Structure formats: structure tokens, C-alpha cells
Amino acid sequence: MILVTGGTGLVGAHLLLHLVEQGENVRALCRTKSSIEKTENLFSLYHKPHLFEKIEWIEGDILDIPSLEIAFQNIEFVYHCAALISFDPKEEDAIRKTNIEGTANIVNFCLAFGIKKMLFVSSIAALGDPNAVETTISETTEWNPEKPHSDYAISKYGAEMEVWRGQQEGLSVVIVNPGIILGPRFPEQGSGALFSAVAKGLSFYTLGTTGFIAVTDVVKASVQLMNSDIKNERFTLIENNYSFREILNCIAESFNVKRPKWHATPFLVNLFWRIDWLLSTFFFQKRKLSRDSAKASFSKSNYDNSKIKAVLNIEFKSVTEYIETIAPIHFVK
């Protein structure tokens, strides 16, 4: 049997659908039974509502040891997708506790229950920092602890250290580092915020660059890696590197709304996050733009996906074409 953590998130929900389509026996962890509604809706979106009933749901949490005792019974393989994704400095403690301590718990249970293989969904945020002569970031780029990193990046890097600890203690592991993951029906999570902002009439764009990938390709690559003899490796998962302007324009065209018109220069973005901080501090508003998010929006990072393509001989679908496919169904209930 296969255990999936984070089954109510974008990657986990698509992974569950793929696994049950393949006839796998699957168990998924959820905090409450009411939280699985989005996953159930996703199955309906793909016209597979009958397959949802094949999932065995366990109420629990990666920080709740007793619930993990139940979840790990008779499990052979584990996909660890659960994570807290946030760039709000006020959530620093929660981010690190969930992503590092939670992953440590999963690793410990994998070791205790003799799990055959664990796949951890990390992030390109946990990859290294290119030096002066490097133009791209890959699996071998070294992490520089002296450079500034977001709390989320630090938490994912710390989580990877727990996974490698498990590997040293005898656990077979694979880590995937996806770029920004695009997919439908999760408008409040991760990249879904991009779709929501454009649909509401986003006026500004930035010229920062990063890696993007379709959620279906993250799932496809992850399952192929799990089913292979590959172990104790990590893989960067991106289709290509795009500027935020390109992605926002593509979303706008797919929604048939106006493209973001104004270039938000680094000066303006840094001004925006400071204003946002003031509103959050003195008027208790939820943060919309942190310093780390602001920096990421105009940073130009290029990622190398040659390792995964060579190892699996895999081709990823065009992100821009994928956006055109999912945009019309993004907000449909």
C-alpha cells in the first residue's frame, strides 16, 4: 500500500488521482474529513468521481505522532507532499516546524516501519546558490548558508537534510525539486494566486525569471522515479524558465482579460512590500507581499532540467499551452 501526505494540496490531489487510476491501493493523510472536499472536486473535474472512493483517508497530521502510527500500518511506499507554503515572516515558526519537524517525523516512521522507498516533494527554493561563474542552478549547485534565504527555502533545505539523514540510516529516498507548479482548482494555494490576481485585473508585472512546470508533469515524473530502481538522488523538475511577465500575459490571454500593463521595477516592488509591512503591523492586515516575495519577483534565476530528462527520457508539456488548457476551468465549481 502507498501512503500520500498532503493529499488535499495541488500536487497530492493530482498524485492520488494518478495512483488510483493505475489501480494502486492508496492511503492519504488529512487533517479533517471536511478538508478533502477540494480533492473530491478535483476528481469530479477529471470525470473520475467514482475513483475518489478508492482512497483510504486517515485523519491526522505529520506533526501528530499517534496519527502517524495508524497511517503507517501496512505501508510499503511513501510520497511526502505535505508542506506549509508561506512567505509571511509572521509564520516563520510554523513553517519551520511543519516542514522540518514534520519531515523528520515522516522519515523516522519510514525507518521504523521498513518502508521500501520514500519520495519527497521539495522545491527549487532548496537548491543551491550559483557562484560568480555559474549561469544556471542544478542539483549540484551548493547551498551557501551565508546568503539570504526565505524562511520557506530554509525550511525546505532543512527538510531535505532530514531526508538525507534517513538515507544514511538505510532508507531509500528520492527528492524532487519542482519549480512553480501550475494547476487548476486551488486558487488560494501557491501558483493559484497568480491566476486569481490576473482574473481580478492585476495591473503590474515584473521581469523576474524562474522555473515553471505543470502539476501533471510533477506527478508523472515522481511516479516514474518511485517505480524505478533510482534511489538516493534528487531531480530538478521544470519545463522551462519563464519571466513572470510571460506567465502573467499568458494567463491574461487565456482568461480573455487585459494584460498587466505597468512594469513594477525593483524600486517599486521594494516600496510595495514596505507599505504592506506597515499595513500589516499597524492595521493587522494579512501580508500580501513580503520582502522575500518581493526579491523573488525581480530575481532572475535559471534552472537546469537536463538530469531528469536524461534519466527518465521524459518530455514535459509546454507550460504556456497548459495554462490555456486549465484557465477556463480554474474557478469552476
N, C-alpha and C positions, 0 to 999 in steps of 0.2 A: 504493500500500500504506500501511497505517496502523501506526504504532508506539505501543504502550502500555507505559509504565513502571509498576512497581508492580502487575503483573498477578497477584501472589499475595496481594494485600490485598483487603479488603472491596469497595472501590469498583472497583479494577482488575479483579477477577474478574468482577463483575457487568457491567462495561463490555465485557469480552471476550465474554461470553455474548451480550450485546445486539448487538454488532457482527457476530459470525459468524452470528447469526440473520438479520441483514439482508443476508447474502451478501458481506460485506466481506472483503478479503484483509488478514489481521492478523498482525503480528509482536509478540511480547511479550518483555520482558527479565526474566530470573530469575537469582538468584544461583547456584542449583544446580538440577539437574533434579529432585532429590528435593523441593525446596520447592514444586513445582507441584501436589502432591497435594491441598491444600485447594481449589485452583481446579478440579481434576478432579472432586473430590467435589461441589462446588457445581453443576457441570454435571449430574451424576447426580441431585442433589436436584430440579432442574427438569426431569428426564426428558429431558435432551438430551446424554447421554454421547457420542453419535456426533459432535457438533459440536466437542467438545474437540480432536479430531484435526486440525481445520482450522487450528488456531493454530500458527504457526511460532515455536518458543521459541529464544531466544538466551541462552546463559549469559553473564552479565555484571553490571555494576553501574554506577550513574550516576556513581560516583567512579573507574571504571576506563576510562580513555581508549581503550585498544586495543579493548576490547569494544564501545564505542560506535561506533567506526569500522566495525565489522561490522554492528551493529544498524541503522545509518542508511542502509545501501545500499538504493537504490530506494524510499525512504520519501517520501511526499508530505505526510502529516498526522501530528501527534504529540499524544497525550494524556499529559501528565506527571502521573501519580498517585502516584509513589513518594515516600515521606517516612518519616522516623523520628518516630514519635509517642511522646513520653515527657515526664513531668513530674518525673522524678528529677533533682535538681541534679547528681548524680554523672555524668550523661550529657550535660552541657551541651556539651562539645566535640564529641561525636559528633552531637548534634542539629544544631548549627550547621553542622558540616562537611557532613553529609548533605543537609540541607535547603537551605542557601545555596550551598555549593560545587557540590553535585550539580545543583541547578537551573541554576547558571551554566554547567555543562558541557553540559546539555541545550540551553540557549539558544544557546550557541556552535556546537553541531553543527547546530542548526536553521538558523542563519545560513550556515554553511559549505556545507550541502547544499541550500540553497534551498528549505526546507520552506515549503509554501503557507500553513499555519496551525498554530498550537500552542495547545492548551488546557491551562491549569494549574489543578489542583485545589488550592486554598489552604485557608483556614479562616476562620471568623468571628473567630478569635483574632487575625487580622491586620488586622481592621477597626479603625477609629479609636476615640478616647475621647471620649464625649459631654461637652460643656461644661455649665455650670450651667443653661442654659435648654433643653437638648435632652433629650427623653424616650426617643427611640429611636436606634438605631445603624443607619446605612445605608452605602452605598458612598461617600458624600461626607463622612462623618464623618472629621475629621482625626486622624491618629495623633499623640499627644503623647509625644515621647521622654522627657519629664521625669517621666512617670507610671510606676509599676512595672508590668512585664510579665513573664510567664513566659518561660523560655528558648525554649519551643516557639513562643510567639507572636512573639518577636523573630526566630526563625529563619524563620518563615513570612513575616513582614514583609520580612525581608532577601531571601528568595526572590522575593517579588513585585517588589522593586526590580531584581533581575536580569532578570525578565520584561519590565519596562518599559524596561530598557536595551536589550533585544533589539528591542522595538517601535521605539525611537528609531533603531535601526540598520537598520530596514526589515522586521522580522519582523511578520507579522500574528498577533496574540495575543488570547486571551480568558482571563480569570481568573474562576473561580467560588469563592465563599466559603461552603461548606456549614456548617450548624450541626452539632450532634452527630448523626452518621449512624447510623441503626439498620438492622440487617440480620442474617440468620441465618448460622450455621456458623463464625463467627470469635470464639469465646468469650473468647479471650485478647487480642483486639485492640480498642482503643478502647471503643466503647459495649458491646461484648460483655461487658465486665467488669460492667456493670450487671445483665445477665441472670444471669451466673454468681453474683454476690453475692446476688441475691434468691433464686435457686434454692437456695442454701446456707443461707438463713434470715437474711438481713440484718435487723437489729433497729432500725437508726436511719435517719432521713430528715432532709433539710434542706429549707429553704424557698427556696433559691436558684432563680433563673429564667434560662433561656436558650433558644435556638432549637434545634429538632429537625427531622429530615427522614428519610424512608425512603431507603435506598440506591438503590432503583429509580427514585426521582424525581431523585436526583442524576445518575444515568446518563441518564435521559430528557432532562433539561434540557441536560446537557453535549453530548449528541449533536445536539440541535436547534440549539444555538448553533454547534457546529462546522460543521454543514451549511448554516448561514445565511450571509448577507452581513455579519453583525455582526462587527466586529473592534475591537480596542483598547479594550475595555470590561471592567468587572468586575461581577459579579452576586452578591448575597446569596441563598443557597439555604436557606430554611427553610420548613416547612409552617406552623408557628406557634410561639409562645413558650409553654413549659410550665414549671411548677415541677418540681424533682426529685421532690418528693413525689408529684405526679400521675403521673409516668412510672413511678416505683417501684411505686406502687399498681396501676397498670395491668399491669405485668409480673407482679406477685404474683397478681393475679386470673387472668391468662392461664395461669400455672403451677399455679393452684389451691393456693397456699401462703399463709401468713399475711402480711399487710401489715407493712412495717416499723412498729414501734409507738412508738418513742421519738423525740422531736424533739431532734436534735443542734443545740444553739444555737451561735452563733459562738464563744462562750467554750469550749464543749466541743470543737468541731472544732479550734480553735487548740491546745487542750490535747492532743488526739489526735496532731496532726502533730508536736508537740514530743516526745511519748513515742516516736512512730515514729522520729524522728530519733535519739533516744538508743539505741534498739534497733539501728538500722542502723549507728550509729557504733561502738558498743562490742560488739555481738554479731554484726555483719556480716550482718544480715538485709536482704533486699531491701526497699526503700522501698515502702510501701503507700499512704502519704498524705504528699505534700509540702506545703510552705507555700502554693505556688501552687494546688494542687488544693483545699486547704482553703478558700482565699479564694474560688475559683470556686464551691464548693459552696453558699455562702450569699450570693453576689453576685446582684443582680437586674438582669439585662441584657435589654433588649427590642430585637429586631432587626426591620427593615422589609424585607419581601419584595416590595414593590409594583413595583419596577423590573422584575424578571424576569417577574412576572405580566403586566405591561403589554406588555413587549416580545414575549414569546412567546405571550401569551394562554393561559397554562398554569394548570392547577389541580393541586395536589398532594394526594395521598391522605392521609386523616387518620392521623396518627402512632399514635393510640390504637387505631384499627382495624387498622393494620398490625401492631402489636405482638401483637394477638390472633391474627393470621394466622401470624406467624413463631415465636412462642413454643413451640408444640408440636413444631417441627422443629429448634429451636435446637441441641440437643445430640445429635440423632440422627446416627449414623454411616452 
